[in-house]
Amino acid sequence: MLCNRVRKDLYRYISGEINKSEASLIQEHLKECFICRQEYERIVNIKHILSNMGRSIEAPPSLITSIMDSIDLQKYKSIGINVVNSIRRVGISLIAAGLIMALMSLHPQTGKYMDTTNIGRNVAMFQKSIIKPLEIINNNIIDISQKIFQLNISLNKGR
Amino acid sequence: MRNEEIVELILKGETELYAEIISRYQNKVYSTAYSYTRDHEEAKDLTQEIFIKLYNNLENFRNKANLSTYLFRIAVNKCIDWTRKKRAKTISILACQNDEEADIYDFIADYHSNPEEIFLKQENADIIRAEIARLPEIYKTVMIMYYFQDFSPQEIADILNVPRKTIDTRLFRARNLIKKRLVRNTGFGGGRVAVQPS
């Protein structure tokens, strides 16, 4: 293996990011080549010293608080999925209620808002055109069912 | 709890949990910032900006990458921006301070008395650190990430979003650059080995 190639791979070798076959080739080379072996040892040592130095630098204790004070804690609260869903549900209900109220209070021909007299007239029309015919149908059904019941009784007596 | 789970909860409105993310990474981010600035106040400001940016971009992070990779990508970009903005000031801090020059001369004296061992002494790490700080940006970043922050070449490649082979090459070239500079500036080259042809 060429020295330059080995020295390029030493960084990954030291970090344990090299496959077994490559690692064994490097190990073989390091056994034979004094210069590369020294380079390897130097990198390991410098890395050890500098990473210790890096770890010894600690953030000031007040850092978390000052970051938490600087960020907008409402940012994700206001757009949280649950919050959006609840708002959406309430919103849909309110819209539906509003539409019903608006439709109920519109004059059927003119589309204009009605006063209380018109609302009363509208209710009377509703009763006359829908409720009364339904009552008549309902009474007829009751009559028919009573007649069928009496017919059944008379048939049973005849047996 | 895994980072990704915490992020999901934050995005659902439990924003106070962000303190946990900060506490997990604050030292490493601060140390990275300090490696660039070598000034505690500047490092603190930078760290604060980095975490604020991460928080504001948590939605973009979702399902894209490892949180640590994403955080250090922000960190490195912020540090590089800082270096560009403060270049003149930084150079004066990193390269021309009298006490550092004195360290180097002390070191040379020691080096001649015990050439093979002295390089590895803790106090001489400052010399290497100063040399790393003088490197061109692309080399400086990989050196800081590899040596100070203990990231592997693959992790650095992910953070910088470049091929891993590029990182191998940058680490190799950066080390050679440092050796050459030490030879030129101080007569030190990491031992006789460094000046021998491979």
Boltz contact constraints between the chains, C-beta under 6 A:
constraints:
  - contact:
      token1: [A, 3]
      token2: [B, 198]
      max_distance: 6.0
  - contact:
      token1: [A, 4]
      token2: [B, 198]
      max_distance: 6.0
  - contact:
      token1: [A, 8]
      token2: [B, 168]
      max_distance: 6.0
  - contact:
      token1: [A, 8]
      token2: [B, 172]
      max_distance: 6.0
  - contact:
      token1: [A, 11]
      token2: [B, 153]
      max_distance: 6.0
  - contact:
      token1: [A, 11]
      token2: [B, 171]
      max_distance: 6.0
  - contact:
      token1: [A, 12]
      token2: [B, 153]
      max_distance: 6.0
  - contact:
      token1: [A, 15]
      token2: [B, 152]
      max_distance: 6.0
  - contact:
      token1: [A, 17]
      token2: [B, 152]
      max_distance: 6.0
  - contact:
      token1: [A, 17]
      token2: [B, 154]
      max_distance: 6.0
  - contact:
      token1: [A, 35]
      token2: [B, 193]
      max_distance: 6.0
  - contact:
      token1: [A, 38]
      token2: [B, 193]
      max_distance: 6.0
  - contact:
      token1: [A, 42]
      token2: [B, 190]
      max_distance: 6.0
  - contact:
      token1: [A, 45]
      token2: [B, 120]
      max_distance: 6.0
  - contact:
      token1: [A, 47]
      token2: [B, 147]
      max_distance: 6.0
  - contact:
      token1: [A, 49]
      token2: [B, 122]
      max_distance: 6.0
  - contact:
      token1: [A, 49]
      token2: [B, 125]
      max_distance: 6.0
  - contact:
      token1: [A, 50]
      token2: [B, 125]
      max_distance: 6.0
  - contact:
      token1: [A, 50]
      token2: [B, 147]
      max_distance: 6.0
  - contact:
      token1: [A, 50]
      token2: [B, 148]
      max_distance: 6.0
  - contact:
      token1: [A, 51]
      token2: [B, 150]
      max_distance: 6.0
  - contact:
      token1: [A, 53]
      token2: [B, 125]
      max_distance: 6.0
  - contact:
      token1: [A, 54]
      token2: [B, 31]
      max_distance: 6.0
  - contact:
      token1: [A, 54]
      token2: [B, 148]
      max_distance: 6.0
  - contact:
      token1: [A, 54]
      token2: [B, 149]
      max_distance: 6.0
  - contact:
      token1: [A, 57]
      token2: [B, 31]
      max_distance: 6.0
  - contact:
      token1: [A, 57]
      token2: [B, 34]
      max_distance: 6.0
  - contact:
      token1: [A, 58]
      token2: [B, 27]
      max_distance: 6.0
  - contact:
      token1: [A, 59]
      token2: [B, 26]
      max_distance: 6.0
  - contact:
      token1: [A, 59]
      token2: [B, 27]
      max_distance: 6.0
  - contact:
      token1: [A, 59]
      token2: [B, 30]
      max_distance: 6.0
  - contact:
      token1: [A, 63]
      token2: [B, 26]
      max_distance: 6.0
  - contact:
      token1: [A, 64]
      token2: [B, 19]
      max_distance: 6.0
  - contact:
      token1: [A, 64]
      token2: [B, 22]
      max_distance: 6.0
  - contact:
      token1: [A, 67]
      token2: [B, 22]
      max_distance: 6.0
  - contact:
      token1: [A, 67]
      token2: [B, 48]
      max_distance: 6.0
  - contact:
      token1: [A, 67]
      token2: [B, 51]
      max_distance: 6.0
  - contact:
      token1: [A, 68]
      token2: [B, 19]
      max_distance: 6.0
  - contact:
      token1: [A, 70]
      token2: [B, 52]
      max_distance: 6.0
  - contact:
      token1: [A, 71]
      token2: [B, 52]
      max_distance: 6.0
  - contact:
      token1: [A, 71]
      token2: [B, 55]
      max_distance: 6.0
  - contact:
      token1: [A, 73]
      token2: [B, 15]
      max_distance: 6.0
  - contact:
      token1: [A, 76]
      token2: [B, 10]
      max_distance: 6.0
  - contact:
      token1: [A, 76]
      token2: [B, 11]
      max_distance: 6.0
  - contact:
      token1: [A, 76]
      token2: [B, 13]
      max_distance: 6.0
  - contact:
      token1: [A, 76]
      token2: [B, 15]
      max_distance: 6.0
  - contact:
      token1: [A, 77]
      token2: [B, 13]
      max_distance: 6.0
  - contact:
      token1: [A, 80]
      token2: [B, 12]
      max_distance: 6.0
  - contact:
      token1: [A, 80]
      token2: [B, 13]
      max_distance: 6.0
  - contact:
      token1: [A, 81]
      token2: [B, 12]
      max_distance: 6.0
